[in-house]
Amino acid sequence: VHGREAYEQAVKISEALFSGNIKELSVEEIAQGFKDVPSVEIEGDINIVDVLVMVNAASSKRQAREFLTNGAISINGEVVKDFDFVISKENAIVNQFTVVKRGRKNYYLIKH
């Protein structure tokens, strides 16, 4: 029984990642699906450019701004191009997680 449940959960997580519907995942599914992904814990509000450097999604603020300009960054499944976008607990999934995606395959997890 547990194997089937784990399989179904893995399929749901994979589909959410592929489709960008990350907000549909529960806290447990996010924790499970992103357990091997680079993550950082933050307190308070932090600018997107600083977060991208903090999680090593970008090697510099210049590169972070370039990724944003090119539409390569999404936050919780939504493409972000605004240099002034702020990562906060209020716009996190269940006030706990923010999922940062760079390109097609690079994921990073922010824990609030």
C-alpha beads as a LAMMPS data file, in Angstrom:
LAMMPS data file: protein, C-alpha beads

112 atoms
111 bonds

1 atom types
1 bond types

-500.0 500.0 xlo xhi
-500.0 500.0 ylo yhi
-500.0 500.0 zlo zhi

Masses

1 110.0

Atoms # bond

1 1 1 0.000 0.000 0.000
2 1 1 2.776 2.435 0.921
3 1 1 4.590 1.794 -2.351
4 1 1 1.516 2.743 -4.374
5 1 1 0.975 5.931 -2.327
6 1 1 4.634 6.914 -2.721
7 1 1 4.418 6.271 -6.458
8 1 1 1.270 8.405 -6.811
9 1 1 2.879 11.192 -4.776
10 1 1 6.001 11.064 -6.970
11 1 1 3.850 11.276 -10.116
12 1 1 1.929 14.253 -8.697
13 1 1 5.170 16.059 -7.789
14 1 1 6.670 15.369 -11.232
15 1 1 3.549 16.626 -13.008
16 1 1 3.500 19.797 -10.882
17 1 1 7.159 20.495 -11.651
18 1 1 6.699 19.870 -15.359
19 1 1 3.531 21.972 -15.672
20 1 1 4.642 24.735 -13.299
21 1 1 1.643 24.175 -10.995
22 1 1 3.826 24.083 -7.902
23 1 1 1.205 25.870 -5.795
24 1 1 -0.980 22.740 -6.010
25 1 1 1.493 20.751 -3.903
26 1 1 1.141 20.305 -0.150
27 1 1 3.872 21.211 2.341
28 1 1 4.799 17.526 2.640
29 1 1 4.977 17.093 -1.135
30 1 1 7.193 20.158 -1.512
31 1 1 9.485 18.949 1.282
32 1 1 9.667 15.498 -0.350
33 1 1 10.008 16.705 -3.938
34 1 1 12.710 19.258 -3.161
35 1 1 14.690 17.411 -0.480
36 1 1 17.775 17.126 -2.718
37 1 1 17.545 20.670 -4.113
38 1 1 19.814 23.509 -2.908
39 1 1 17.944 25.472 -0.246
40 1 1 18.328 28.390 2.129
41 1 1 16.347 29.626 5.092
42 1 1 15.462 33.298 5.196
43 1 1 13.737 35.590 7.623
44 1 1 11.928 38.686 6.484
45 1 1 11.678 40.022 2.958
46 1 1 14.565 39.752 0.482
47 1 1 14.947 41.152 -3.026
48 1 1 14.879 38.604 -5.865
49 1 1 18.327 39.629 -7.146
50 1 1 19.871 38.982 -3.707
51 1 1 18.026 35.660 -3.368
52 1 1 19.313 34.407 -6.727
53 1 1 22.897 35.052 -5.619
54 1 1 22.213 33.609 -2.139
55 1 1 20.978 30.245 -3.496
56 1 1 23.737 30.173 -6.156
57 1 1 21.236 30.405 -9.011
58 1 1 23.401 33.307 -10.201
59 1 1 27.082 33.979 -9.583
60 1 1 26.596 37.751 -9.354
61 1 1 23.899 40.401 -9.129
62 1 1 24.630 41.310 -12.745
63 1 1 24.014 37.731 -13.831
64 1 1 20.846 37.585 -11.694
65 1 1 19.481 40.698 -13.431
66 1 1 20.362 39.152 -16.809
67 1 1 18.418 35.973 -15.951
68 1 1 15.435 38.098 -14.884
69 1 1 15.554 40.191 -18.063
70 1 1 15.639 37.031 -20.189
71 1 1 12.625 35.515 -18.394
72 1 1 14.707 32.604 -17.102
73 1 1 13.483 32.904 -13.496
74 1 1 10.178 31.739 -12.098
75 1 1 8.930 31.936 -8.537
76 1 1 6.342 29.344 -7.491
77 1 1 5.617 28.677 -11.160
78 1 1 5.250 32.334 -12.232
79 1 1 7.874 33.985 -14.485
80 1 1 9.413 37.036 -12.806
81 1 1 11.225 39.785 -14.732
82 1 1 11.000 42.569 -12.137
83 1 1 14.321 43.439 -10.440
84 1 1 12.348 44.841 -7.490
85 1 1 10.340 41.649 -6.843
86 1 1 10.511 40.727 -3.157
87 1 1 10.550 37.193 -1.775
88 1 1 8.416 37.188 1.360
89 1 1 6.610 34.760 3.614
90 1 1 3.306 36.257 2.455
91 1 1 3.800 35.126 -1.155
92 1 1 5.267 31.755 -0.154
93 1 1 3.407 28.490 -0.608
94 1 1 1.534 27.896 2.664
95 1 1 3.703 30.678 4.161
96 1 1 6.607 28.200 4.291
97 1 1 8.243 27.599 0.909
98 1 1 9.191 29.581 -2.163
99 1 1 10.330 27.555 -5.161
100 1 1 12.802 29.309 -7.453
101 1 1 13.383 27.882 -10.910
102 1 1 16.143 28.983 -13.291
103 1 1 15.789 27.753 -16.835
104 1 1 14.149 24.384 -17.325
105 1 1 15.840 22.142 -14.780
106 1 1 17.461 24.183 -12.007
107 1 1 15.394 24.386 -8.830
108 1 1 16.129 26.085 -5.513
109 1 1 14.051 26.105 -2.345
110 1 1 13.591 29.042 0.011
111 1 1 12.343 28.129 3.486
112 1 1 10.596 30.845 5.466

Bonds

1 1 1 2
2 1 2 3
3 1 3 4
4 1 4 5
5 1 5 6
6 1 6 7
7 1 7 8
8 1 8 9
9 1 9 10
10 1 10 11
11 1 11 12
12 1 12 13
13 1 13 14
14 1 14 15
15 1 15 16
16 1 16 17
17 1 17 18
18 1 18 19
19 1 19 20
20 1 20 21
21 1 21 22
22 1 22 23
23 1 23 24
24 1 24 25
25 1 25 26
26 1 26 27
27 1 27 28
28 1 28 29
29 1 29 30
30 1 30 31
31 1 31 32
32 1 32 33
33 1 33 34
34 1 34 35
35 1 35 36
36 1 36 37
37 1 37 38
38 1 38 39
39 1 39 40
40 1 40 41
41 1 41 42
42 1 42 43
43 1 43 44
44 1 44 45
45 1 45 46
46 1 46 47
47 1 47 48
48 1 48 49
49 1 49 50
50 1 50 51
51 1 51 52
52 1 52 53
53 1 53 54
54 1 54 55
55 1 55 56
56 1 56 57
57 1 57 58
58 1 58 59
59 1 59 60
60 1 60 61
61 1 61 62
62 1 62 63
63 1 63 64
64 1 64 65
65 1 65 66
66 1 66 67
67 1 67 68
68 1 68 69
69 1 69 70
70 1 70 71
71 1 71 72
72 1 72 73
73 1 73 74
74 1 74 75
75 1 75 76
76 1 76 77
77 1 77 78
78 1 78 79
79 1 79 80
80 1 80 81
81 1 81 82
82 1 82 83
83 1 83 84
84 1 84 85
85 1 85 86
86 1 86 87
87 1 87 88
88 1 88 89
89 1 89 90
90 1 90 91
91 1 91 92
92 1 92 93
93 1 93 94
94 1 94 95
95 1 95 96
96 1 96 97
97 1 97 98
98 1 98 99
99 1 99 100
100 1 100 101
101 1 101 102
102 1 102 103
103 1 103 104
104 1 104 105
105 1 105 106
106 1 106 107
107 1 107 108
108 1 108 109
109 1 109 110
110 1 110 111
111 1 111 112
